[in-house]
Amino acid sequence: MKLFKIMLVPFVALLVTGCEKVITADLNTAAPRLVVDASIDWVKNTAGNEQKIVLSTTTGYYSSEFPSVSGAVITVTNATNTVFNFIETPGTGQYICSNFVPVIGQTYNLKIVLNGETYTASETFTPVSKIEDNIDQNNKGGEAGDEIEITFYYQDDANQKNSYLNSITQPHSVFPELEVEDDEHTNGNLNQESYSHEKLKTGDQVDIKLYGISKNYYNYMFKLIVASGNDGNPFPTIPSAVRGNIVNQTNSKNYALGYFRLAEVATKSYTIK
């Protein structure tokens, strides 16, 4: 990701200083496709009853907004056939459930009925270890060794195969910075993750989220990060649609993008010293 940022800055500067007007190319825009953000996240030490699913559609390359999708009927059913209804806040494409019951290790089934078509997905609620209280800080991070860096720790469970999604939010990035890991070579270890940024300074708050994710979701996110060009590879793959686990049972050609995941989440905040 660092290499991507370094390459991006001079490229943008060249556009600004070398062009007097912006050229907009005419691009072919594909028909809108349903996008499902069905991330059921249970933060440790909370009830987990408030959950949200968001529906939108793909849009044109130059558009800055993703149109919301209204009028769907959304349910999630657990292993004991309890049905949780997700009701739309009118006109927003945001579907809310206030009585969800999260159970680690239990399988849940998603069903979306929209415009006469039915979309389904199935996933198991995945646990995660806590983030240890001790977070280390040094001033030798980054490629040049001159950035503030923090390191946090979590204990991997040796009794099962685990995959993780790390999310870091801090004041100098618009979006969370994401990374996926598994325990193929660290099973049962006290794992550590380090993060640095060239603009971090004393007083900045860094928010850490560690998600327990399924191996299938790990594979999905890995492909998504590579396709976005944010994996640090100087020769990235051509961006393409990455298919998730949501299946259109009515019309397979009209597939949806997105993923139905159920993850326990550990959180920790750290203030730069």
N, C-alpha and C positions, 0 to 999 in steps of 0.2 A: 504493500500500500504506500510506503514511503516513496518508492521509486516512481509510482504513478503520479504522486503529488509533485515530485521534482520535475518530471517531464512535462506536466501540465502547465506549470507557471510560465516557462519561456514560450511555450506555444501560444498561450493566451496573450502574452506581452507582444509577440510578433503580430498577432491579429490587430491589437489595439494601435500599435505604432506604424504598421505597414499598410493599413487600409483606411481609406477615407470614407467609405460607405459599406454597409453590410450587404452582402449578396445572399439572397434567400433562394435556394434551389426549389424547384417544383418536385415534390415527392409524391409517389403513389401511396395512398393511405388505405390499409386493409380495413375490412368491416370491423366494427367494434366487437371485442370479445370480453366475456364476463371475467372479472378478476375478484377472487374470493380471499379476503383476509380473515381467516378463521383461526386465530391464535388464542387458545384457551390457556391462560397463564395463571398459575396459583402461586402467589408470593408466599414464602414461608411465614408462618405465624399470623396469617390472615385467614378469614373465612373462605375466601375464594368464590363467594356466591354471586358477585357482580362480574358478568362476562359480556363481551361484545364481539359481534361479527360484522364486518364491513363489506358491502358489495359496491363495486364500481365497474367501469369498463375501460379498456384500452382507448387511447386517443391518438391524435396526430402528433408527429415529431415535434412540431413547434408549439404545441399547446402546453400551458403550464398547469392546467387543471385536469383532474380525472373525473369524468361525470359519475355521479352517484346513481345507484340502481334501487328503485323503489318497487314495492308490490310483491316481493317474494314472501313465501311461507318457509320459515326455517325452524327446524327442530334438531335437537341432539338427544339421542337415546343411549342410556347406559346399559350395563350388562344385566341389570334386573328389570329391564324394560320400562324404567322411569323416563318419561318424556319431558325434556326441558324446552320450552318455547322461547324463541328469540323474536321479540316484537320491535318493529321499526319505530324509531323516533321520526314522525312524519316528515317526508321529503328530504331526509338526510342520507339514506342508504346505510345507516347505522342501526343494527338490530341488537336489542338489549335483552339479557336474561338476568333477573335479580334473585333467583332461587336455585342457582346451579349448585350441585354437590360434587366436588372433586374427590376422587378416590385413586390413590396411587396404585398402579398395576391393573386398573380396570380398563376395559376396552369400551370406547364410545363410538357411536355412528352418527354422522352428519347427514342431513337430508335437506336439500334446497329445491323448492318447486317454484319455477319462474317461467312465465310465458309458455305454459304447457309442457315444459321440459323438466326432468328431474335429475338433479346432480347429487351424488353420494360420495362419502369417504369414510374411512374407518381408521382409528388410531388408538394407541394405548397411552395412558397417563404415565409419564416418565419422571422418576425422582431425581433429585440432585443433592449433592453434599452442600454443607454450609460453607461460606467464605470465612476463613480464619480471621480472628480479630487483628492480628499483627500484619500491618502493611508497611513494607520498606520503601524508603525514598532515597534516591541519589541524584547527582547532577552529571552523570556520565552516560546518559542514554542517547539514542539516535545514532545515525550512521557516522556522524562526526564526533560523537562522544561529548556533546556540549548541551544536551537537552535534559530537563528534569524528567526523571523516570520513576515510576512506582511499580512495585511487585506485590501481587496478592497470591494467596495460597488456598488450596482446598484439597481435602483428602479423598482420593478415589476409592470406591468400594471394590475390594478385591473379589467379592463373591459374584459379580456380574460384569458384563461388558457395558461400558458407558460411553456416551457421546455427549458433547457439550457445545453450547453456543455462548460465546462471551460477547457482551455488549458494553461499550464504554461511551459515556456521554460527558462532555466537558464544554466550557463556555466558548471555545474557539472553533468548534465544528458544528455545522448546522444539523447534521444527522448523526445518530450513534454509529460508532465504528465497530464492525462485526468481525468475528473470527470463529471458526469451528475447530474442535479438537476431538480426538477419541483417545481411549486408553490402550490402544494396541501395544504400545511399547512402555506404558507407564501404569499398568494394572496394579492397584493396591498402593501406589506411591502417594506421597504428599506432593501434589502438582503445584507448579508455580507459573504465573502468567505476568509478563512485564509489559508496560505501556509507557510510551513517551510521546511528547509533542513539542514542537519548537516554540510554541507560544505559551506554554504553561508557566505560571508564575505564582509566587506566594499569595495565598488567599483563594486561589481557584478551587472550586469543588469538582471532584471527579466522582461520577456515579457509576458503579459497577453492577452489572447484572450477569448472573451465571445461570443458564437454563439447562436442565436435563432434557435431552432430546433423543428421539429414536434414531437408529442407524439409517433408516430411510430418509428421515428429515435431514440428517447430517449430509447424506449424499446429495440431496436436493440443494441445500444451502451451499455446499462446496461448488456445485455446478453453476449456481447463480452468481457467486462471487467471481468465479473465473470468467463467466460470460460478461460480467459487468466491466471487466478489465481492471478490477481493484485488488488483484492478487499479487501485485508486485512483479508480474512477468513482463519483460520489455517487449515480448512478441505475443500479445494477447490473442485469444481466439476471437473470431468474428461474433459480435453479439447476436444471440438468437433466443427464441422463446424456450424457457425451461419449464417442462411439464411437472406439475405436482401430483398429489394423490387423489384429486377430485375428478370423478368420472361422470360424464353425461350419459345416463342410462337410456335416454330417449333418442339422442342423435349424437353418436360418437364423433362425428366430424365437427360439431359445434362444441368443442371442448373448452373448459374453463382454465384460466391460469390461477395460481395461488396454491395454498396448502392448508390442510386441517391438521393442526398440531395441538398436543396437550402436554404442557411442560410445567414442572415445579420450578420455581425461580428463587435463587438466593440473591440478596442485595446487600451492598455495602457502599457507604459514601466516605470519601477521604478528602480532607482539605490540605492543599499543598502548603508545606512549611517554608 
